[in-house]
């Protein structure tokens, strides 16, 4: 199961309100695998699509994802970041992923 921080929940709720998406949730999807681990995308979604898992653990909105994404999200944390080097927004971090050896000099 994915965990979402309070700051990320607040940010998403503010985005939903700002974009006039009351009643929407967010769709999290697997967009690829890189040296740094699974890469995810997110978008607004009104209702569950066929095959979607509905996660109601967040306050104010649902999180939707499919089985493949569910496996990749296991143990991940959706966080809000506000960093001068990386920008402001959401990130999905896997605290258990330590990189891979396939990219040459090692990954960080």
KELUM-90683 format. One record per residue (C-alpha): residue number from 1; x, y, z. Coordinates in Angstrom, 1 decimal, always signed. Each point is the difference from the previous one (the first is absolute). Layout:
N
+-----+--------+--------+--------+
|   k |      X |      Y |      Z |
+-----+--------+--------+--------+
| NUM |      X |      Y |      Z |
...
+-----+--------+--------+--------+
***
This chain:
108
+-----+--------+--------+--------+
|   k |      X |      Y |      Z |
+-----+--------+--------+--------+
|   1 |   +0.0 |   +0.0 |   +0.0 |
|   2 |   +1.1 |   +3.5 |   -0.7 |
|   3 |   +0.3 |   +2.6 |   +2.8 |
|   4 |   -0.9 |   +3.7 |   -0.6 |
|   5 |   +1.4 |   +2.7 |   +2.3 |
|   6 |   -2.3 |   +2.7 |   +1.5 |
|   7 |   +1.8 |   +2.7 |   -2.1 |
|   8 |   -0.6 |   -1.9 |   -3.2 |
|   9 |   -3.7 |   -0.5 |   +0.9 |
|  10 |   -0.3 |   +3.8 |   +0.6 |
|  11 |   +1.8 |   +0.8 |   -3.3 |
|  12 |   -2.3 |   -2.4 |   -2.0 |
|  13 |   -3.1 |   +1.4 |   +1.6 |
|  14 |   +1.1 |   +3.5 |   -0.8 |
|  15 |   +0.7 |   -1.0 |   -3.6 |
|  16 |   -3.4 |   -1.7 |   -0.3 |
|  17 |   -1.7 |   +3.2 |   +1.3 |
|  18 |   +2.2 |   +2.3 |   -2.2 |
|  19 |   -0.8 |   -2.0 |   -3.1 |
|  20 |   -3.8 |   -0.2 |   +0.8 |
|  21 |   +0.3 |   -3.8 |   +0.3 |
|  22 |   -2.2 |   -0.5 |   +3.1 |
|  23 |   -0.8 |   -3.7 |   +0.3 |
|  24 |   +3.0 |   -1.2 |   -2.0 |
|  25 |   +2.8 |   -2.1 |   +1.2 |
|  26 |   +3.5 |   -0.7 |   -1.4 |
|  27 |   +1.0 |   -2.8 |   -2.2 |
|  28 |   +3.5 |   -1.3 |   +0.6 |
|  29 |   +1.5 |   -2.0 |   -2.8 |
|  30 |   +3.3 |   -1.7 |   -0.7 |
|  31 |   +1.8 |   +1.8 |   -2.8 |
|  32 |   +3.2 |   -2.1 |   -0.1 |
|  33 |   +2.9 |   -1.4 |   +1.9 |
|  34 |   +3.3 |   +1.9 |   +0.2 |
|  35 |   +3.2 |   -0.4 |   +1.9 |
|  36 |   -1.6 |   +2.0 |   +2.9 |
|  37 |   -2.9 |   -2.5 |   +0.1 |
|  38 |   -3.6 |   +0.1 |   -1.2 |
|  39 |   -1.0 |   +3.3 |   -1.6 |
|  40 |   -3.6 |   +1.1 |   +0.6 |
|  41 |   -2.4 |   +2.5 |   -1.5 |
|  42 |   -3.1 |   +1.6 |   +1.5 |
|  43 |   -3.1 |   +1.6 |   -1.4 |
|  44 |   -3.5 |   +1.1 |   +1.1 |
|  45 |   -2.6 |   -2.7 |   -0.4 |
|  46 |   -3.8 |   +0.3 |   +0.8 |
|  47 |   -0.9 |   -3.7 |   +0.6 |
|  48 |   +1.7 |   -3.4 |   +0.0 |
|  49 |   +0.6 |   -1.5 |   -3.4 |
|  50 |   -0.5 |   -3.7 |   -0.7 |
|  51 |   +2.7 |   -1.9 |   +1.9 |
|  52 |   +0.9 |   +2.9 |   +2.3 |
|  53 |   +0.7 |   -0.5 |   +3.6 |
|  54 |   -1.6 |   +2.7 |   +2.1 |
|  55 |   +2.1 |   +1.1 |   +3.0 |
|  56 |   -2.0 |   +2.3 |   +2.4 |
|  57 |   +2.8 |   +0.4 |   +2.6 |
|  58 |   +0.6 |   +3.7 |   -0.9 |
|  59 |   -2.2 |   +2.7 |   +1.5 |
|  60 |   -2.2 |   +1.7 |   -2.6 |
|  61 |   +0.6 |   -2.0 |   -3.1 |
|  62 |   +0.5 |   -3.6 |   -1.3 |
|  63 |   +3.2 |   -1.4 |   -1.5 |
|  64 |   -0.4 |   -2.2 |   -3.1 |
|  65 |   +2.5 |   -2.5 |   -1.4 |
|  66 |   +0.1 |   -3.3 |   -1.8 |
|  67 |   +1.5 |   -3.4 |   +1.2 |
|  68 |   +3.4 |   +0.6 |   -1.7 |
|  69 |   +0.3 |   +3.5 |   +1.6 |
|  70 |   -1.2 |   -1.4 |   +3.4 |
|  71 |   +3.0 |   -2.4 |   +0.0 |
|  72 |   +2.4 |   +2.8 |   -0.8 |
|  73 |   -1.5 |   +2.3 |   +2.6 |
|  74 |   +0.4 |   -2.5 |   +2.8 |
|  75 |   +1.8 |   +1.8 |   +2.8 |
|  76 |   +0.3 |   +3.3 |   -1.9 |
|  77 |   -0.8 |   +3.4 |   +1.5 |
|  78 |   -1.8 |   +2.9 |   -1.9 |
|  79 |   +1.6 |   +3.2 |   +1.3 |
|  80 |   -0.2 |   +3.7 |   -0.6 |
|  81 |   +3.4 |   +1.6 |   -0.7 |
|  82 |   +0.9 |   +3.7 |   -0.1 |
|  83 |   +3.7 |   +0.0 |   -0.8 |
|  84 |   +2.0 |   +2.7 |   -1.9 |
|  85 |   +1.9 |   -2.7 |   -1.9 |
|  86 |   -2.9 |   -2.3 |   -0.9 |
|  87 |   -3.0 |   +2.4 |   +0.0 |
|  88 |   -3.4 |   -0.2 |   +1.6 |
|  89 |   -2.4 |   -2.9 |   -0.4 |
|  90 |   -0.6 |   -3.6 |   +0.7 |
|  91 |   +2.4 |   -2.9 |   +0.0 |
|  92 |   -0.4 |   -3.7 |   +0.5 |
|  93 |   +2.9 |   -1.4 |   +2.0 |
|  94 |   +0.9 |   -3.6 |   +0.6 |
|  95 |   +2.0 |   -0.1 |   +3.2 |
|  96 |   +0.9 |   -3.7 |   -0.6 |
|  97 |   +1.6 |   +0.5 |   -3.5 |
|  98 |   +3.7 |   +0.2 |   +0.1 |
|  99 |   +0.8 |   +0.4 |   -3.7 |
| 100 |   +1.4 |   -2.5 |   -2.5 |
| 101 |   +3.3 |   -1.0 |   -1.5 |
| 102 |   -1.0 |   +0.0 |   -3.6 |
| 103 |   +0.9 |   +3.7 |   -0.7 |
| 104 |   +3.7 |   -0.3 |   +0.4 |
| 105 |   +1.4 |   +2.0 |   +2.8 |
| 106 |   -2.9 |   -0.7 |   +2.4 |
| 107 |   -3.1 |   +1.9 |   +0.8 |
| 108 |   -0.8 |   +2.3 |   +2.8 |
+-----+--------+--------+--------+
***
